[in-house]
Amino acid sequence: MNTYLIGYMGSGKSTVGKRLAHKLNSTHLDLDDFFEENYKISVINFFRKYDEATFRKIESSMLKKTLDLHDHVISTGGGTPCFNKNMDLIKAHGFSVYIQMHPHSLFTRLKHAKRLRPRTSFLNDDDLQKRIADDLLIREKFYLQADFTVKGENIDIDALAVEVRNKMSKG
């Protein structure tokens, strides 16, 4: 069984994924990195060249490729669970963890992020705050379907690892 980390962009899915995989002695897979390795283009450049709808279709196919993996911690993209019934796939094939953060915390992280985000990197502060609020209104109904929710501002990786191990031992 895999553990899928979901949540808004900037919530720390990739960082937490690496640390959690280490604690669980499992393998970490970042879905955005997986996309970039397979398609030889960054997510942000793909968005610039094509469109979000095309990306979401490919992202779903990349997610489906993870279903055959075992004992992986998979960091999804912020929109992954919100399109093409991906949350149903995640729930059917793994344990899902929602890394939930307050919109202000997300704003601060995204404003100072080193990694450019295709849907926010070009926004001014007011538009970024609005984008986060608008997106969360739509996306949180998917995120809240996760098997477990953890506050992203102060994640205890050891406690999260215990929760994941308990879920894995129950099947």
C-alpha positions as CSV (number, residue, x, y, z in Angstrom):
1,M,0.0,0.0,0.0
2,N,1.2,3.5,-0.8
3,T,0.8,6.7,1.2
4,Y,-0.5,9.7,-0.9
5,L,0.2,13.2,0.4
6,I,-2.4,15.7,-0.8
7,G,-2.9,19.4,-0.2
8,Y,-2.6,22.8,-1.7
9,M,0.6,23.9,-3.5
10,G,3.2,25.1,-1.0
11,S,1.8,22.9,1.9
12,G,5.0,20.9,2.1
13,K,4.0,17.7,0.4
14,S,7.4,17.1,-1.2
15,T,9.4,18.0,1.9
16,V,7.2,15.9,4.2
17,G,7.1,13.1,1.6
18,K,10.9,12.8,1.6
19,R,11.1,12.9,5.4
20,L,8.2,10.5,5.9
21,A,9.6,8.0,3.4
22,H,12.9,8.0,5.3
23,K,11.1,7.3,8.6
24,L,9.1,4.5,7.0
25,N,12.1,3.0,5.2
26,S,10.1,3.4,1.9
27,T,10.6,5.2,-1.4
28,H,9.5,8.7,-2.1
29,L,8.0,9.7,-5.4
30,D,7.1,13.3,-6.2
31,L,4.4,13.2,-8.9
32,D,5.5,16.5,-10.5
33,D,9.1,15.3,-10.7
34,F,7.8,12.0,-12.1
35,F,6.0,14.0,-14.8
36,E,9.1,16.1,-15.6
37,E,11.3,13.1,-15.9
38,N,8.9,11.3,-18.2
39,Y,8.0,14.3,-20.4
40,K,11.4,16.1,-20.3
41,I,9.7,19.5,-19.5
42,S,9.0,21.4,-16.3
43,V,5.5,21.6,-15.1
44,I,5.6,25.4,-15.4
45,N,6.9,25.3,-19.0
46,F,4.2,22.7,-19.9
47,F,1.5,25.0,-18.6
48,R,3.0,27.9,-20.7
49,K,3.2,25.8,-23.8
50,Y,0.0,23.8,-23.5
51,D,-2.8,24.3,-21.0
52,E,-4.0,23.0,-17.6
53,A,-6.6,20.6,-19.0
54,T,-4.0,18.8,-21.0
55,F,-1.7,18.7,-18.0
56,R,-4.5,17.2,-15.8
57,K,-5.1,14.4,-18.3
58,I,-1.4,13.5,-18.3
59,E,-1.2,13.9,-14.5
60,S,-4.0,11.4,-14.1
61,S,-2.2,8.9,-16.3
62,M,1.0,9.4,-14.2
63,L,-1.1,8.9,-11.0
64,K,-2.4,5.6,-12.4
65,K,1.2,4.4,-12.9
66,T,1.8,4.8,-9.2
67,L,-1.0,2.3,-8.4
68,D,1.2,-0.6,-9.1
69,L,3.9,0.6,-6.7
70,H,4.1,-0.7,-3.1
71,D,5.4,1.0,0.0
72,H,5.9,4.4,-1.6
73,V,5.2,7.8,-0.2
74,I,3.8,9.8,-3.1
75,S,3.7,13.6,-3.0
76,T,0.9,14.6,-5.4
77,G,0.5,18.0,-7.1
78,G,-1.9,20.4,-5.4
79,G,-4.6,19.8,-8.0
80,T,-4.1,16.1,-8.4
81,P,-7.0,14.8,-6.2
82,C,-9.4,17.4,-7.6
83,F,-9.6,16.2,-11.2
84,N,-10.6,13.1,-13.2
85,K,-11.8,11.2,-10.1
86,N,-8.2,11.0,-8.9
87,M,-9.2,11.2,-5.3
88,D,-11.3,8.0,-5.8
89,L,-8.2,6.3,-7.2
90,I,-6.0,7.5,-4.3
91,K,-8.5,6.3,-1.7
92,A,-9.0,2.9,-3.4
93,H,-5.3,2.2,-3.7
94,G,-3.6,3.8,-0.7
95,F,-3.7,5.8,2.5
96,S,-4.2,9.5,2.0
97,V,-2.9,12.3,4.2
98,Y,-4.1,15.9,3.7
99,I,-1.5,18.4,4.7
100,Q,-3.8,21.3,5.7
101,M,-2.6,24.8,6.1
102,H,-4.2,28.2,6.8
103,P,-4.5,30.3,3.7
104,H,-2.2,33.0,5.2
105,S,0.5,30.3,5.7
106,L,0.1,29.2,2.1
107,F,0.3,32.8,0.9
108,T,3.6,33.3,2.9
109,R,5.1,30.1,1.5
110,L,4.1,30.7,-2.1
111,K,5.2,34.4,-2.0
112,H,8.6,33.3,-0.9
113,A,8.9,30.0,-2.8
114,K,12.0,29.2,-4.7
115,R,10.1,26.8,-7.1
116,L,7.9,28.7,-9.5
117,R,4.3,27.5,-9.6
118,P,2.4,27.6,-12.9
119,R,-0.8,29.0,-11.5
120,T,0.6,31.6,-9.0
121,S,4.1,32.7,-9.9
122,F,2.9,35.7,-12.0
123,L,0.3,37.0,-9.4
124,N,0.7,40.1,-7.2
125,D,0.0,39.7,-3.5
126,D,-3.8,40.5,-3.7
127,D,-4.3,38.2,-6.6
128,L,-2.3,35.5,-5.0
129,Q,-4.4,35.7,-1.8
130,K,-7.6,35.6,-3.9
131,R,-6.3,32.6,-5.9
132,I,-5.6,30.7,-2.7
133,A,-9.0,31.5,-1.2
134,D,-10.9,30.7,-4.4
135,D,-9.0,27.4,-5.0
136,L,-9.5,26.2,-1.5
137,L,-13.2,26.8,-1.8
138,I,-13.2,24.3,-4.7
139,R,-10.4,21.9,-3.7
140,E,-10.9,21.5,0.0
141,K,-13.9,19.2,-0.5
142,F,-11.5,16.8,-2.2
143,Y,-8.7,17.3,0.3
144,L,-11.1,16.6,3.2
145,Q,-11.8,13.1,1.8
146,A,-8.3,12.1,2.9
147,D,-8.0,9.3,5.4
148,F,-6.0,11.5,7.8
149,T,-5.5,15.3,8.1
150,V,-2.4,16.9,9.6
151,K,-1.7,20.6,10.2
152,G,1.0,21.6,7.8
153,E,2.4,24.5,10.0
154,N,3.8,22.1,12.6
155,I,4.0,18.5,11.3
156,D,5.4,15.9,13.7
157,I,6.9,13.4,11.2
158,D,7.4,10.8,13.9
159,A,3.7,10.9,14.9
160,L,2.7,10.9,11.2
161,A,4.9,7.9,10.6
162,V,3.2,6.1,13.5
163,E,-0.2,6.9,12.0
164,V,0.8,5.6,8.6
165,R,2.3,2.4,10.1
166,N,-0.9,1.8,12.1
167,K,-3.0,2.1,8.9
168,M,-0.6,-0.1,6.9
169,S,-0.7,-2.8,9.6
170,K,-4.6,-2.8,9.5
171,G,-4.4,-3.2,5.7
